[in-house]
Amino acid sequence: MNAAINQVMQQAAQAFAAYKKIPATDKARFLETIASNIEALGDHLLNQAAAETNLPLPRLTGERGRTTMQLRMFATMLREGSWVEASIDTAIPDKNPPRPDIRKMLLPLGPVVVFGASNFPFAYSTAGGDTASALAAGCTVVVKAHPAHLHTSEMVNEAIQQAITTCGMPEHVFQHVTDTSFEAGKNLVEHPATAAVGFTGSYKGGRALYDYAIAREKPIPVFSEMGSTNPVVFLPDAIAQNGAALAQQYAASITLGMGQFCTNPGLMLAIETNALPAFIDTLRAAIETVAPAKMLHTGIHKAYYEKMEAALHEQHVTVIQQAATAPQEMEALPTVAMVDGTTFLANPLLREEVFGPYSLLVRCKDMDELLKVWISLTGQLTTSLMGTDKDFANYPALLDTATAIAGRIVFNGVPTGVEVCPSMVHGGPFPATTDSRFTAVGINAVKRWVRPVCYQHCPPTLLPEALQEGNPLNIWRMRNGVMGKE
């Protein structure tokens, strides 16, 4: 075990013993102070992130806003308080056998290790959703910075350290690891003090962390988000009525941010109808005009071309269109390709994610073949249904397939762009994530880092405030089967 990693995790465990007892209102102030400190870094932070990631300043400005909003969202959740799911079933002495007093709530797991993402230097990295939700849950956090934006990560770490001092939090409630080696990541997951892991990235990386975690003497939960092809189903009447608009809408979604989103629509499914050629022609024209742009880093750039070229070299795969402008160094070439449904079903390689501005249109003979193609796919973060009222009336069973394979079902919209709100689900069946029961976005993301604990016939003086008589926190609770504030 690496000595530096061992020290970091021991410090995280010691800090957890104190941090989990800190009142929710103080934790809320801590999260809000982090948000304010990040904003105070101003353009210097944005320029640093742009230099390291090649992302444009408008995109980074929006992402920083999302990050600080997430922190404040969890602060609001803490002050409201009902997220702990307090439940009370009072004693029934004359029941046979007698029922004891039973009370339950959610408690934090312990130190959480978070791996920063390459494609979101703010929202899924140092102070992103994993960190914010874990701190809100009452867990201490150790972030392993992503090597693609180390300096940006260090600046955000300094903002958090200042908030720790300002708010009087335990010294090691948050720690920042800049050792980018695979061995350091393995040590962090395997350390006995680590209670849970959060990861956003590739299937290879996420699966490796999951395997480390379950191979431990004491296995721990891992929430790995590992990508998705996000299939889009274009239904016949929608293609006939709105084909041109849909083609333009999806050309923009496929190439947004050079396709470097986990929700990028990498597969499009459609039935061969008289209207489909016009849709393809509009898609071709729209992709042709997209300007290539730099990708996040050399590793992603290299992987994009390797995976795209492997797919394009498969039998019966044809290029619909590539961008007309030749890409320069580190730039991606926007590309859409096409294949028939029979070939797709026979070729597992075509189902793999190509991370970048690429999408494959699968032409299906009929609805039966389209359903076979759709069902053949593994778990997804999203799947989209583009249809008219007529389409949805004709094919009502489509929703059953959609809910079976994806965590978010989009109707007549694009999957790129994830709204941060309580109703959002950013997760899905394996291999989109390692645990489809949870979301990485919204206040329910906190549930990844907690577990339910039951107090049976506990002396009133020992009960947590959330479970005490009189409801001193004034939170919503379930009492003898009735939700209320008593």
N, C-alpha and C positions, 0 to 999 in steps of 0.2 A: 504493500500500500504506500503510495506517494505520501511523504511526510507532510508536505504543504496541504494536500487535500485532507489528510487526517486531521490536521489542526483546524482547518476551516469547518469541517463537519462537527467536530467536537464543540467548537464555539457556537455553531448554529443550534446544537442541542441544548447548550447551557442557556442561550438567549431565549429559546422556546419556552423553557420552564418559567421565565418571567413574562414573556410577551403574551402568552395565552391567557394570562390573568388580567391583562390591562383592559380597562373598560372600553366598550364599543365606541363611545364618544371620543375617546382619546385616539383610538385607532383611526377613526374617521378624520380627525384633524391631521393626523400623520399623512394619510393618503392625499388629502387636499393640499398639504404643504409640499409634498412631492410634485404634484401637478403645477403648483405655482412656481416652484423652483425650476422646473423644466421650461416653462414659458419664459422665465426670466433670462434664460440663456439666449433667447432671441435668435437673430439671424446667424450668429456664430455657429450654433448647433445645426441649423438647417444647411449652411454652407459646408460644414464638415461632413454631414451625411451625404450630401450631393456629390462631394469629391470622392467618397469611398464607394458609393453604390451606383453611380451614374443615373440615379433617379432625378427627375426634374423637380425644381423647387416648389411648384404648385402642388404636386403630388405629396411631397414631404411635408408641406405646410398643413395639408389636410390630414395627413397621418398623425402629425404631432397633435393636432386638435382632437382627433379621435382618441389618442392615448391619454391626454389629460382629462378628457370627458369620461373615459372609462374609470380612471382613478376617482373622480368625483361621484360617479354613479355608484361605485362600491361604498363610498363614504355615506351617501344617502341611504343605501341599503342597511348599513350598520346602525345608523341613527333610528331608522324605522324599526328594525329589530326582529321582525317575524321570520326572517330567513332561517333562524335556528330551529324552526319547526317544533316548538315546544308543545308537548302533549301531556295531559294529566288525566289519569283515571283514578278517582278517589276510592278509598277502601270501602268495601261492602262487608261488614262483619257478619251479617246474618245470612250471607250467601253460603251454599254448601258445595264445595268447601269455601271458607271465607276468602274474599278477594283482598289482597293487600293494596296499599297505596302504591301506584306505579306511575312514574313520570319519566319522560324521554325528551332528549334534545340532541342536536348535532354538535360535536366537539371537533377541534382541529386534530389532524393526524400527527403533525410534527414537522421537522425540516423538509422543505420541498426543494428539489433541484430543478431548475429551469434552464433549458437549452435555447439560446437566442436563435431566431430565424434569420435567414439571409435576405429574404425578399421584403421584410417589414422591419427596418432598423429601429422603429419606435413601437408600433402597436403589438408586435409579437416578439419583442426582444427584452431589453433590460428592465424597463418599467411597463411592459406590455400587459396584456390580459392575464397571462399566467401568473406573473408577479403580483399584479393588483388583486386578483381574486384570492391568491394564497395568503397574502398579507391581511386581507379582509377576513379570511377564515380564522385568523389567529396563528397561522404558521409562519415560521421564519423561512427565509428564501436565500438560496445560493444560486446565482446566475452564472452559467458558463457562457461567456461572451462569444459571439460568432466572429470568426477571423475576418469575414468580409467587411466588417465595420467596427473594428476594435476601438478606434479613437472616439467615434460617436457613442459607443457603449460606455466608455470611460467617463465621458462628459455627463451622461445620464446618471451613472453611478455616483458621481460627485454631488449631483442634485439630490439624490436619495440620502447620501451620507450627511449632507447639511440638514435635511429634514429630520434625520435621526437625532442630531444634536439639538435642533430647535425644539423638537417635541418631547425630548427626554425619553426616547425609546431605548431599549437595551442595545448596547454597542454593536452587537453582531446580528441584529434582527435581519439585516440584509448584507450579503457579501458578494463580491464580484471576482470571478476567477477568469484570468486572461490566458491561462495555459490552454492552447488550442489543440493539443494532441488528443488522439483517440484514447490513449491510455488514461489521461486525466478524466475524460468523460466516463470511461468504464469504472474508474476508481470512485467517482462521485456516486454512481448508481449503486455500486456494490458496498459502499460504506454502511456499517450497521446503523448509524444515526439517521441515514436518509429514510424518510417515511413515504415519499411519493415523488414522481418525476413528471415533468411537462416538457413536451417536445413538439416542434413544428418543422417539418422538412421532408426528406426523401423516405421512401419505403425502406431502403437499405439501412439508413441510419436509425429510423424509428423502430424497426424490427430488432436491430442489434441491442438497443437499450432495453426493449421489452424482454428479450431473451436473457440479458444480464440480470434483470430484476426478478424473473421467475426462477432463475437458477440459484438465487441466494438461499442460504439456510432459512432465512425469514423473508419470503417473497413480499414484494411491495407493489402497489398499483402504479401503473404507467399510463399516462394519457398521451399517446403519440398521434399527432395528425400527420398523415403520410401521403397526402395528395389524392387526386381524383381526376377522372376524365370528364365528369359532369355532363352526361349525355343529354342532348336536346331532341325531343320528338316533335317534328313538324307534321301536323295532321293535314289531311288532304284539302279540306275546305279552307283552312288558313292559308295554305300555299296558293290556292286558286284565287282567294279574295285579296290577300295582302302579301303575296310573295316578294315583290320588290322591296317593300318596307322591311320585311323580316330579314331579307338578305343583307340589307344595309345595316340594320340593327345588330345583326350577329357578326358581320365583318368588323364592326367597331368593338364589340365585346371580345372577339378572338384576339385582337391586336392591342387591346388596352394594356398599357404598361408593358408592351412587348410580351404579352401573354404570361407574365410572371406572377400570376395569382393562382392559389390552390383551387379557385372556383372557375378557372378558365374553361370555356366550353370546347373540349377537345374532341368530342364526337357529336355528329349531327345525324339523325335518323329520319328518313323520309321514304314514302311510297312512290314508286314510279308512276306518275300521272302525266297528263298532257301539260299541266302547269309547272312541273318540276324543271324543265329546261330553261324557262324564263327566270326562275329563282336562281339557277346556277349561273346564268349569264350576268345577272345583277351582282351576285356574290363575286364573280370573276372581276368585274369592273371595279368593285369597291376595294378588293384586296390589292389590285394592281396599283392603286394610287397611294397606298400606305407607305410612308417613308420608314426604312429600317432605322433602328436606334440601338444604342449600346445596351447590353445586358448587364446584370448585376455584378458578375465577376467571371473570371476566365473558366472556372469549373462549370458554371451553369451554361456558359456560351459553348463550351466543348461538348457537354452532354446534349444540348439542344440539337446540334448538327449531327452528332452520332446517332441519336434516336430517330430524328426525322429522316435522315438518309437511309437508315435501316428499314423504316416503314415504307419509304418511297420505292425501295428496290424490291419489295415483295411483289409477287405475281399478281397481275390484274389491278394493281394500285396505280392510278393515273393522277397527275397534277392538274387541278382545275386552274390554279393561278398562283403565281408568286409575285411579290412586289416588283415593280418595273425598275426601281432604282437599285443598283448593286450595293450590297452592304460593305461597309468599311470595317476596320479592325474592331473587334468586340461587338459588332452589330449583328442583330438577328434578321433573317430574311423571312418576312411574313409569308405563310404558305397555307393553302387549302388544297386537299386532295380528295379523291373519290374512289370507292370500291363497291362492288356488288355485295348483297347480303350473304350469298352462299359462300363467297371467298372469305368474308369476314368471320363467319361462323367456324370456318375450318382453320383459321389462322390466329392463334392466341397472341402472337406478337402485336397484332393490330389493336389489341385492347389495352396496351400499355400506355401510360401517360407520356406525352412528349411535352416537357415543361418549356413553354415559349409560345410565340404567335403562330400556332399550327392547329389545324382542325381537320378531321377526316369525315367526309360525308358518306354515309352508308346508304346506298340505294336498295330498297327492299321491294320484292315483287308484289307483296300484298301485306295486309295487317298481320296475318299469321307469321310471316317471316320477320316483320318488324318486331313483334313481341318476342320471338326467339332470340333475335339479336340483343334486344334490351335485357331480357332475362339472363342472357349469357354473361353479362357484365358482373364484376365483383362489386362490393360495397362502395357507395359514392357519398361525397359530401352533399351534392345537389343533383337533381334531375329536373329538367324543364319540359313543360307541355305547352306548345304553341298551337292554339286551336280556337275555333269559333264556337258559339253555342250549339251549332249543328254538329260539329265534331264531337263535343263532349256528350251530346245526346246519343250519338251513334256509337261511341266507344266508352261507356261508363266504367268498364272494368279496368281501364288504364290506371286508375288511381291505386288499385290494389298492388300492381307491379311497382309503381312509383314509391309507395310507402315501404315496400319490401327491400328496396335497394338503396334508398337515400335518406339522409337526415332532414333535408330541406327540399320541398317540391315547389318549383316556381311556375306560376301560370302566366303566360303571355308577358314575359319579361326576360331579362338576362340574369345569369347567376353571379356575374362579377359585381362586386359591391355587396358588403355584408353589413346590414344595419345593426348597430349596437343597441339592443333593447331587450327587455325581459322575455319576449316571445321568440327571440331568435334561437335557432338551433344550428350551430356550426360543429357538426360531427356526423358520423354515419357508420354503417356496418363495416366491419373489417374488409379490406385493408385501408379504407379511408381513415379510420381511426382504430386504435386498439380496444376501445370500449364505446360502443354505440349508445350507451345509456346517458352519456354526458355531452355537454356543449362546451366549446372553448370561448364562446362569446355570450355576453349578457350576464345578468346577475346570477343565473343558475350555474355559471362556470365555477362558482365557489364550492359547489357540491362535490367536485373532484377531490377536494382536500379535507373533507370532513367524514366523520362516521357517526352513526347514531349510538347513544349510550343511554341505558335505562337505569333509573334509580328506584329500587324497590324498597318501600317502607323506610326511606331515608329520614334521619332526624332533620327536622326543619332548619336547624342552625347550620347544617352542612349542605343544604340544597343551593345550587346556582341561582342567581337572581331570576333568571328566565323561568324557573320552575317554582318559585316561592309563592306562597299564598298571598293574596292581595295584589299580585301582578305588579311589583314595584317598577318594572321597566315599561309598563303600559303597552305591551305588545300583543298582537293577535296570537291566541293560543287555542288549541283544541282541548276542551275540558268536558270529560264524559261524553264525547262524541259530538259536542257542539262548539263551533268556531266562534270566538268572540274575545272581548277584552275584559269580561266579567265586571 
